[in-house]
Protein backbone atom coordinates (compact mmCIF):
# COMPACT_ATOMS: atom_id res chain seq x y z
CA UNK A 1 0.00 0.00 0.00
CA UNK A 2 2.83 2.30 0.92
CA UNK A 3 4.64 1.51 -2.33
CA UNK A 4 1.56 2.26 -4.45
CA UNK A 5 1.16 5.69 -2.86
CA UNK A 6 4.85 6.38 -3.39
CA UNK A 7 4.60 5.34 -7.07
CA UNK A 8 1.55 7.58 -7.62
CA UNK A 9 3.26 10.50 -5.92
CA UNK A 10 6.44 10.06 -8.01
CA UNK A 11 4.39 9.78 -11.20
CA UNK A 12 2.53 13.01 -10.46
CA UNK A 13 5.78 14.74 -9.59
CA UNK A 14 7.38 13.66 -12.87
CA UNK A 15 4.33 14.82 -14.86
CA UNK A 16 4.40 18.27 -13.26
CA UNK A 17 8.16 18.67 -13.57
CA UNK A 18 8.46 17.71 -17.22
CA UNK A 19 5.27 19.13 -18.65
CA UNK A 20 4.80 22.62 -19.95
CA UNK A 21 1.62 24.60 -20.15
CA UNK A 22 0.46 25.79 -23.54
CA UNK A 23 -1.42 29.07 -23.73
CA UNK A 24 -3.54 30.15 -26.65
CA UNK A 25 -1.87 32.88 -28.65
CA UNK A 26 -3.72 35.40 -30.74
CA UNK A 27 -2.47 34.82 -34.27
CA UNK A 28 -4.08 37.95 -35.64
CA UNK A 29 -1.94 39.43 -38.42
CA UNK A 30 -3.13 42.97 -37.62
CA UNK A 31 -3.05 44.62 -34.21
CA UNK A 32 -5.31 47.64 -33.70
CA UNK A 33 -4.90 49.92 -30.67
CA UNK A 34 -6.53 53.27 -29.86
CA UNK A 35 -3.79 55.43 -28.37
CA UNK A 36 -5.83 58.54 -27.60
CA UNK A 37 -8.21 59.45 -26.12
CA UNK A 38 -8.72 56.70 -23.57
CA UNK A 39 -12.21 57.93 -22.70
CA UNK A 40 -14.54 60.71 -23.85
CA UNK A 41 -17.03 62.57 -21.67
CA UNK A 42 -18.39 65.84 -23.04
CA UNK A 43 -21.41 67.68 -24.43
CA UNK A 44 -23.02 67.16 -27.87
CA UNK A 45 -21.23 68.70 -30.82
CA UNK A 46 -17.74 67.61 -29.76
CA UNK A 47 -15.38 67.01 -32.68
CA UNK A 48 -12.71 64.49 -31.78
CA UNK A 49 -9.81 62.74 -33.52
CA UNK A 50 -9.36 59.10 -32.58
CA UNK A 51 -5.62 58.34 -32.82
CA UNK A 52 -5.06 54.70 -33.67
CA UNK A 53 -1.94 52.59 -34.09
CA UNK A 54 -2.18 49.74 -36.60
CA UNK A 55 0.59 47.13 -36.70
CA UNK A 56 1.27 44.29 -39.13
CA UNK A 57 2.25 41.42 -36.80
CA UNK A 58 2.55 38.84 -39.59
CA UNK A 59 5.54 37.86 -41.71
CA UNK A 60 3.87 38.97 -44.96
CA UNK A 61 2.85 42.22 -46.57
CA UNK A 62 -0.82 43.05 -46.02
CA UNK A 63 -2.37 45.00 -48.89
CA UNK A 64 -5.42 47.23 -49.26
CA UNK A 65 -5.97 47.98 -45.58
CA UNK A 66 -8.71 50.36 -44.47
CA UNK A 67 -9.69 51.54 -41.01
CA UNK A 68 -12.96 52.98 -39.77
CA UNK A 69 -14.81 53.82 -36.57
CA UNK A 70 -17.57 51.63 -35.20
CA UNK A 71 -19.81 52.71 -32.33
CA UNK A 72 -22.41 50.91 -30.26
CA UNK A 73 -25.03 52.68 -28.15
CA UNK A 74 -24.96 50.89 -24.80
CA UNK A 75 -28.36 52.21 -23.67
CA UNK A 76 -30.19 51.12 -26.84
CA UNK A 77 -28.09 47.99 -27.47
CA UNK A 78 -27.58 48.80 -31.12
CA UNK A 79 -24.91 50.08 -33.46
CA UNK A 80 -24.85 53.72 -34.50
CA UNK A 81 -25.37 55.15 -37.99
CA UNK A 82 -22.11 57.03 -38.39
CA UNK A 83 -23.32 59.36 -41.16
CA UNK A 84 -24.68 61.62 -38.42
CA UNK A 85 -21.27 61.56 -36.76
CA UNK A 86 -19.16 62.43 -39.84
CA UNK A 87 -17.33 59.14 -39.33
CA UNK A 88 -18.80 57.03 -42.13
CA UNK A 89 -15.77 57.26 -44.45
CA UNK A 90 -12.89 54.84 -43.89
CA UNK A 91 -9.24 55.84 -44.10
CA UNK A 92 -7.32 53.89 -46.72
CA UNK A 93 -3.93 52.83 -45.39
CA UNK A 94 -2.65 50.81 -48.33
CA UNK A 95 0.06 48.23 -47.64
CA UNK A 96 1.83 47.42 -44.38
CA UNK A 97 5.11 45.50 -44.47
CA UNK A 98 5.88 42.89 -41.78
CA UNK A 99 6.34 44.58 -38.40
CA UNK A 100 5.40 48.00 -39.80
CA UNK A 101 3.23 50.36 -37.75
CA UNK A 102 1.16 53.27 -38.89
CA UNK A 103 -0.67 55.90 -36.87
CA UNK A 104 -3.87 57.43 -38.18
CA UNK A 105 -6.40 59.97 -36.91
CA UNK A 106 -10.05 59.12 -37.50
CA UNK A 107 -12.45 62.06 -37.15
CA UNK A 108 -15.76 61.79 -35.33
CA UNK A 109 -18.32 64.41 -34.28
CA UNK A 110 -20.35 63.24 -31.30
CA UNK A 111 -23.88 64.61 -31.58
CA UNK A 112 -26.39 62.61 -29.56
CA UNK A 113 -26.66 62.25 -25.80
CA UNK A 114 -26.01 58.66 -24.70
CA UNK A 115 -23.38 56.15 -23.56
CA UNK A 116 -21.34 54.51 -26.32
CA UNK A 117 -18.54 52.08 -26.95
CA UNK A 118 -16.26 53.35 -29.70
CA UNK A 119 -13.72 51.13 -31.40
CA UNK A 120 -11.68 51.12 -34.58
CA UNK A 121 -12.13 48.32 -37.09
CA UNK A 122 -9.54 47.40 -39.71
CA UNK A 123 -10.00 45.16 -42.72
CA UNK A 124 -7.99 44.06 -45.71
CA UNK A 125 -9.10 42.93 -49.15
CA UNK A 126 -6.91 39.84 -48.75
CA UNK A 127 -9.22 38.05 -46.31
CA UNK A 128 -12.73 38.23 -44.91
CA UNK A 129 -11.65 38.91 -41.34
CA UNK A 130 -12.12 42.10 -39.35
CA UNK A 131 -9.68 43.27 -36.70
CA UNK A 132 -10.86 45.59 -33.95
CA UNK A 133 -9.33 47.56 -31.14
CA UNK A 134 -10.53 47.41 -27.57
CA UNK A 135 -13.39 49.87 -27.12
CA UNK A 136 -13.18 53.18 -25.32
CA UNK A 137 -16.13 54.49 -23.29
CA UNK A 138 -17.90 57.56 -24.65
CA UNK A 139 -20.44 59.53 -22.64
CA UNK A 140 -22.19 62.45 -24.26
CA UNK A 141 -23.86 64.45 -21.53
CA UNK A 142 -27.16 66.24 -22.00
CA UNK A 143 -26.75 69.98 -21.66
CA UNK A 144 -30.34 70.52 -20.59
CA UNK A 145 -31.21 70.93 -16.93
CA UNK A 146 -34.97 71.03 -17.38
CA UNK A 147 -37.01 69.20 -14.78
CA UNK A 148 -39.28 66.59 -16.38
CA UNK A 149 -42.03 67.41 -13.85
CA UNK A 150 -41.86 71.10 -14.80
CA UNK A 151 -42.18 70.17 -18.48
CA UNK A 152 -45.31 68.11 -17.73
CA UNK A 153 -46.87 70.95 -15.72
CA UNK A 154 -46.21 73.51 -18.45
CA UNK A 155 -47.43 71.14 -21.18
CA UNK A 156 -50.68 70.59 -19.28
CA UNK A 157 -51.26 74.15 -17.98
CA UNK A 158 -50.36 76.16 -21.09
CA UNK A 159 -53.30 75.02 -23.28
CA UNK A 160 -55.72 75.61 -20.39
CA UNK A 161 -54.42 79.16 -19.80
CA UNK A 162 -54.53 79.95 -23.54
CA UNK A 163 -58.14 78.64 -23.73
CA UNK A 164 -59.20 80.79 -20.74
CA UNK A 165 -57.60 83.92 -22.25
CA UNK A 166 -59.28 83.18 -25.60
CA UNK A 167 -62.69 82.80 -23.89
CA UNK A 168 -62.21 86.12 -22.04
CA UNK A 169 -61.37 87.93 -25.30
CA UNK A 170 -64.40 86.45 -27.09
CA UNK A 171 -66.68 87.33 -24.17
CA UNK A 172 -65.44 90.96 -24.08
CA UNK A 173 -66.12 91.38 -27.81
CA UNK A 174 -69.75 90.16 -27.40
CA UNK A 175 -70.65 92.60 -24.58
CA UNK A 176 -71.88 95.88 -26.05
CA UNK A 177 -70.10 98.84 -24.59
CA UNK A 178 -72.12 101.78 -23.23
C-alpha positions as CSV (number, residue, x, y, z in Angstrom):
1,X,0.0,0.0,0.0
2,X,2.8,2.3,0.9
3,X,4.6,1.5,-2.3
4,X,1.6,2.3,-4.4
5,X,1.2,5.7,-2.9
6,X,4.8,6.4,-3.4
7,X,4.6,5.3,-7.1
8,X,1.6,7.6,-7.6
9,X,3.3,10.5,-5.9
10,X,6.4,10.1,-8.0
11,X,4.4,9.8,-11.2
12,X,2.5,13.0,-10.5
13,X,5.8,14.7,-9.6
14,X,7.4,13.7,-12.9
15,X,4.3,14.8,-14.9
16,X,4.4,18.3,-13.3
17,X,8.2,18.7,-13.6
18,X,8.5,17.7,-17.2
19,X,5.3,19.1,-18.6
20,X,4.8,22.6,-19.9
21,X,1.6,24.6,-20.2
22,X,0.5,25.8,-23.5
23,X,-1.4,29.1,-23.7
24,X,-3.5,30.2,-26.6
25,X,-1.9,32.9,-28.6
26,X,-3.7,35.4,-30.7
27,X,-2.5,34.8,-34.3
28,X,-4.1,38.0,-35.6
29,X,-1.9,39.4,-38.4
30,X,-3.1,43.0,-37.6
31,X,-3.0,44.6,-34.2
32,X,-5.3,47.6,-33.7
33,X,-4.9,49.9,-30.7
34,X,-6.5,53.3,-29.9
35,X,-3.8,55.4,-28.4
36,X,-5.8,58.5,-27.6
37,X,-8.2,59.5,-26.1
38,X,-8.7,56.7,-23.6
39,X,-12.2,57.9,-22.7
40,X,-14.5,60.7,-23.8
41,X,-17.0,62.6,-21.7
42,X,-18.4,65.8,-23.0
43,X,-21.4,67.7,-24.4
44,X,-23.0,67.2,-27.9
45,X,-21.2,68.7,-30.8
46,X,-17.7,67.6,-29.8
47,X,-15.4,67.0,-32.7
48,X,-12.7,64.5,-31.8
49,X,-9.8,62.7,-33.5
50,X,-9.4,59.1,-32.6
51,X,-5.6,58.3,-32.8
52,X,-5.1,54.7,-33.7
53,X,-1.9,52.6,-34.1
54,X,-2.2,49.7,-36.6
55,X,0.6,47.1,-36.7
56,X,1.3,44.3,-39.1
57,X,2.2,41.4,-36.8
58,X,2.5,38.8,-39.6
59,X,5.5,37.9,-41.7
60,X,3.9,39.0,-45.0
61,X,2.8,42.2,-46.6
62,X,-0.8,43.1,-46.0
63,X,-2.4,45.0,-48.9
64,X,-5.4,47.2,-49.3
65,X,-6.0,48.0,-45.6
66,X,-8.7,50.4,-44.5
67,X,-9.7,51.5,-41.0
68,X,-13.0,53.0,-39.8
69,X,-14.8,53.8,-36.6
70,X,-17.6,51.6,-35.2
71,X,-19.8,52.7,-32.3
72,X,-22.4,50.9,-30.3
73,X,-25.0,52.7,-28.1
74,X,-25.0,50.9,-24.8
75,X,-28.4,52.2,-23.7
76,X,-30.2,51.1,-26.8
77,X,-28.1,48.0,-27.5
78,X,-27.6,48.8,-31.1
79,X,-24.9,50.1,-33.5
80,X,-24.8,53.7,-34.5
81,X,-25.4,55.2,-38.0
82,X,-22.1,57.0,-38.4
83,X,-23.3,59.4,-41.2
84,X,-24.7,61.6,-38.4
85,X,-21.3,61.6,-36.8
86,X,-19.2,62.4,-39.8
87,X,-17.3,59.1,-39.3
88,X,-18.8,57.0,-42.1
89,X,-15.8,57.3,-44.5
90,X,-12.9,54.8,-43.9
91,X,-9.2,55.8,-44.1
92,X,-7.3,53.9,-46.7
93,X,-3.9,52.8,-45.4
94,X,-2.7,50.8,-48.3
95,X,0.1,48.2,-47.6
96,X,1.8,47.4,-44.4
97,X,5.1,45.5,-44.5
98,X,5.9,42.9,-41.8
99,X,6.3,44.6,-38.4
100,X,5.4,48.0,-39.8
101,X,3.2,50.4,-37.7
102,X,1.2,53.3,-38.9
103,X,-0.7,55.9,-36.9
104,X,-3.9,57.4,-38.2
105,X,-6.4,60.0,-36.9
106,X,-10.0,59.1,-37.5
107,X,-12.4,62.1,-37.1
108,X,-15.8,61.8,-35.3
109,X,-18.3,64.4,-34.3
110,X,-20.4,63.2,-31.3
111,X,-23.9,64.6,-31.6
112,X,-26.4,62.6,-29.6
113,X,-26.7,62.2,-25.8
114,X,-26.0,58.7,-24.7
115,X,-23.4,56.2,-23.6
116,X,-21.3,54.5,-26.3
117,X,-18.5,52.1,-27.0
118,X,-16.3,53.3,-29.7
119,X,-13.7,51.1,-31.4
120,X,-11.7,51.1,-34.6
121,X,-12.1,48.3,-37.1
122,X,-9.5,47.4,-39.7
123,X,-10.0,45.2,-42.7
124,X,-8.0,44.1,-45.7
125,X,-9.1,42.9,-49.2
126,X,-6.9,39.8,-48.7
127,X,-9.2,38.1,-46.3
128,X,-12.7,38.2,-44.9
129,X,-11.7,38.9,-41.3
130,X,-12.1,42.1,-39.4
131,X,-9.7,43.3,-36.7
132,X,-10.9,45.6,-34.0
133,X,-9.3,47.6,-31.1
134,X,-10.5,47.4,-27.6
135,X,-13.4,49.9,-27.1
136,X,-13.2,53.2,-25.3
137,X,-16.1,54.5,-23.3
138,X,-17.9,57.6,-24.6
139,X,-20.4,59.5,-22.6
140,X,-22.2,62.5,-24.3
141,X,-23.9,64.4,-21.5
142,X,-27.2,66.2,-22.0
143,X,-26.7,70.0,-21.7
144,X,-30.3,70.5,-20.6
145,X,-31.2,70.9,-16.9
146,X,-35.0,71.0,-17.4
147,X,-37.0,69.2,-14.8
148,X,-39.3,66.6,-16.4
149,X,-42.0,67.4,-13.9
150,X,-41.9,71.1,-14.8
151,X,-42.2,70.2,-18.5
152,X,-45.3,68.1,-17.7
153,X,-46.9,70.9,-15.7
154,X,-46.2,73.5,-18.4
155,X,-47.4,71.1,-21.2
156,X,-50.7,70.6,-19.3
157,X,-51.3,74.2,-18.0
158,X,-50.4,76.2,-21.1
159,X,-53.3,75.0,-23.3
160,X,-55.7,75.6,-20.4
161,X,-54.4,79.2,-19.8
162,X,-54.5,80.0,-23.5
163,X,-58.1,78.6,-23.7
164,X,-59.2,80.8,-20.7
165,X,-57.6,83.9,-22.3
166,X,-59.3,83.2,-25.6
167,X,-62.7,82.8,-23.9
168,X,-62.2,86.1,-22.0
169,X,-61.4,87.9,-25.3
170,X,-64.4,86.4,-27.1
171,X,-66.7,87.3,-24.2
172,X,-65.4,91.0,-24.1
173,X,-66.1,91.4,-27.8
174,X,-69.7,90.2,-27.4
175,X,-70.7,92.6,-24.6
176,X,-71.9,95.9,-26.0
177,X,-70.1,98.8,-24.6
178,X,-72.1,101.8,-23.2
